[in-house]
């Protein structure tokens, strides 16, 4: 959870208050979270926190004038679903993603990340 708080702080610091309005295409940040299933207590809180960060950063002008959007993907606290969601992100050529919530999901994604996949940040490291 400390890593997650640090991430939130990073996005708030990157907000550019000098801009009066957000311009340009949004910065899409996918987040594989457990918003349902046994880890929903944690994943739901993470999803709500990302929406607050999104609102706060965008209200301050976004990042270099571009709005931020967190795309929340629910892995249902299932490592199999986590891998399916990550494979979709790889197919879309995503550069990075946040999550997953559970240690089992983190372990399941390691082989895909360590090869040529996107950069990931497990929110609950194994």
ABEGO torsion letter per residue (X at the ends): XAAAAAAAAAAAAABBAABABBBEBBBBBBBBBBABEAAAAAAAAAAAAAAAAAAAAAAAGEBGGBBBBBBBBBAGGBAAAAAAAAAAAAAAGBABBBOBABAAAAAAAAAAAABABBBBBBABBX
